[in-house]
């Protein structure tokens, strides 16, 4: 039976620094920035999703973050070369968990639309019982619709009426 060659040098796994360790640290750093940015945006703009999003994006270092209404933002991200890419609901959560900025939103032809920052996990809907699991969201809101204001305790399904849920789109910042 052949014997595997072994090295006499023992490596202490806790002292190694490889790609996984660096990636984990980068994700932890991102999550701290994300938590601080969502908390600051909510403190300033719990009653306005558009200003909330602008404040969050500025805190996260996104260039060219000027004020846009939710409708304007949703129309802009759909334009070629906007710097945003459409993703699925599942991809939105995965990309947020991986340290990417993701926004959920819906423009309205009459009235105001709504935008929210997507969090890193699927959570149970607290208000919309027909949609038990949905992406976690962070947002302020002018609307009195329950669930539109969220510090991460609500999901996408809580923030929009059931009829609007299939129309919500998700956008990842490139």
C-alpha positions as CSV (number, residue, x, y, z in Angstrom):
1,X,0.0,0.0,0.0
2,X,1.4,3.4,-1.0
3,X,2.0,5.9,1.8
4,X,1.0,9.5,1.3
5,X,3.9,11.9,1.7
6,X,3.4,14.3,4.6
7,X,5.1,17.4,5.6
8,X,6.9,17.8,8.9
9,X,5.7,21.4,9.1
10,X,2.5,21.8,11.0
11,X,0.3,24.7,10.1
12,X,-1.9,26.5,12.6
13,X,-5.2,27.1,10.9
14,X,-6.0,30.0,13.1
15,X,-2.9,31.9,11.9
16,X,-3.5,31.4,8.2
17,X,-4.8,34.1,6.0
18,X,-6.3,32.9,2.8
19,X,-9.0,34.0,0.4
20,X,-11.8,32.7,2.6
21,X,-10.6,34.6,5.6
22,X,-10.2,37.8,3.7
23,X,-13.6,37.3,2.1
24,X,-15.2,36.7,5.5
25,X,-13.6,39.8,6.9
26,X,-14.7,41.9,3.9
27,X,-18.3,40.6,4.3
28,X,-18.2,41.4,8.0
29,X,-16.9,44.9,7.3
30,X,-19.6,45.4,4.7
31,X,-22.3,44.2,7.1
32,X,-21.1,46.8,9.7
33,X,-21.3,49.6,7.1
34,X,-24.7,48.3,5.9
35,X,-26.1,48.2,9.5
36,X,-24.8,51.7,10.2
37,X,-26.1,53.1,6.9
38,X,-29.6,51.6,7.3
39,X,-29.8,52.8,10.9
40,X,-28.7,56.4,10.0
41,X,-31.0,56.6,7.0
42,X,-34.0,55.4,9.1
43,X,-33.2,57.9,11.9
44,X,-33.2,60.7,9.4
45,X,-35.9,59.6,6.9
46,X,-38.2,57.0,8.4
47,X,-41.1,58.9,6.7
48,X,-39.6,59.1,3.2
49,X,-38.3,56.1,1.1
50,X,-36.7,58.3,-1.5
51,X,-34.6,60.3,0.9
52,X,-33.9,57.1,2.9
53,X,-32.5,55.5,-0.2
54,X,-30.4,58.5,-1.2
55,X,-28.9,58.7,2.4
56,X,-28.2,54.9,2.4
57,X,-26.5,55.0,-1.0
58,X,-24.4,58.0,0.0
59,X,-23.4,56.3,3.2
60,X,-22.3,53.2,1.3
61,X,-20.2,55.4,-1.1
62,X,-22.2,55.1,-4.2
63,X,-21.1,57.8,-6.6
64,X,-23.7,60.2,-8.2
65,X,-26.3,59.7,-5.5
66,X,-28.6,62.6,-6.1
67,X,-32.1,62.8,-4.8
68,X,-34.7,61.0,-7.0
69,X,-38.3,60.1,-6.1
70,X,-39.0,56.4,-6.0
71,X,-40.7,56.6,-9.4
72,X,-37.6,58.5,-10.9
73,X,-35.2,56.0,-9.3
74,X,-37.1,53.0,-10.7
75,X,-37.3,54.5,-14.1
76,X,-33.6,55.4,-14.1
77,X,-32.3,51.9,-13.0
78,X,-34.0,50.4,-16.1
79,X,-32.0,52.6,-18.5
80,X,-29.0,51.1,-20.3
81,X,-25.7,52.0,-18.6
82,X,-27.5,53.0,-15.4
83,X,-25.0,51.0,-13.3
84,X,-27.8,48.8,-12.0
85,X,-28.6,45.2,-13.1
86,X,-32.0,43.5,-12.8
87,X,-31.9,40.4,-10.6
88,X,-34.5,37.9,-9.4
89,X,-35.9,37.9,-5.9
90,X,-33.7,35.0,-4.8
91,X,-30.6,36.6,-6.4
92,X,-31.4,39.9,-4.6
93,X,-31.1,38.2,-1.2
94,X,-28.0,36.2,-2.3
95,X,-26.3,39.3,-3.6
96,X,-27.2,41.3,-0.5
97,X,-25.7,38.5,1.7
98,X,-22.6,38.6,-0.5
99,X,-22.1,42.3,0.2
100,X,-23.7,43.9,-2.8
101,X,-26.2,46.8,-2.7
102,X,-29.7,45.7,-3.8
103,X,-32.9,47.7,-4.1
104,X,-36.5,46.5,-4.5
105,X,-39.0,48.9,-5.9
106,X,-42.1,49.6,-7.9
107,X,-42.9,52.8,-9.7
108,X,-46.6,53.9,-9.8
109,X,-48.1,55.5,-12.9
110,X,-50.3,57.6,-10.6
111,X,-49.0,58.7,-7.2
112,X,-45.7,57.7,-5.6
113,X,-43.8,54.5,-6.0
114,X,-41.8,52.8,-3.2
115,X,-38.2,51.7,-2.9
116,X,-36.5,49.7,-0.2
117,X,-33.0,48.3,0.4
118,X,-32.9,44.5,0.3
119,X,-31.4,42.8,3.3
120,X,-29.3,39.6,3.4
121,X,-32.0,37.0,4.2
122,X,-35.5,35.8,3.5
123,X,-37.8,36.4,6.5
124,X,-41.4,35.5,7.3
125,X,-43.9,38.1,6.3
126,X,-45.4,39.6,9.4
127,X,-48.4,41.2,7.7
128,X,-48.9,39.4,4.4
129,X,-49.9,35.9,5.4
130,X,-50.2,34.6,1.8
131,X,-46.4,35.2,1.3
132,X,-44.7,33.4,4.2
133,X,-41.1,34.1,3.2
134,X,-39.9,37.2,1.4
135,X,-36.7,39.3,1.2
136,X,-35.9,41.4,4.3
137,X,-36.1,45.1,3.6
138,X,-35.0,48.4,5.1
139,X,-36.8,51.6,4.2
140,X,-38.6,54.7,5.3
141,X,-42.0,55.6,3.8
142,X,-44.5,58.4,3.4
143,X,-47.2,55.8,3.0
144,X,-49.4,54.7,5.8
145,X,-49.4,51.2,4.3
146,X,-48.3,48.8,7.2
147,X,-44.8,47.4,6.6
148,X,-43.5,50.1,4.3
149,X,-41.3,51.5,7.2
150,X,-38.8,48.9,8.2
151,X,-35.5,48.5,10.0
152,X,-35.2,45.0,8.8
153,X,-38.2,43.6,10.7
154,X,-40.4,43.6,7.6
155,X,-40.2,41.8,4.3
156,X,-41.0,42.8,0.7
157,X,-44.4,41.1,1.1
158,X,-45.2,43.4,4.0
159,X,-44.3,46.6,2.2
160,X,-46.6,46.3,-0.8
161,X,-50.2,45.3,-1.4
162,X,-50.6,41.6,-2.5
163,X,-51.6,42.7,-6.0
164,X,-48.4,44.7,-6.4
165,X,-46.0,41.9,-5.3
166,X,-45.5,40.3,-8.8
167,X,-44.7,43.8,-10.2
168,X,-41.8,44.5,-7.8
169,X,-38.4,44.5,-9.4
170,X,-35.0,44.0,-7.8
171,X,-31.8,45.9,-8.8
172,X,-28.2,45.2,-7.9
173,X,-25.7,48.1,-8.0
174,X,-22.7,47.2,-10.3
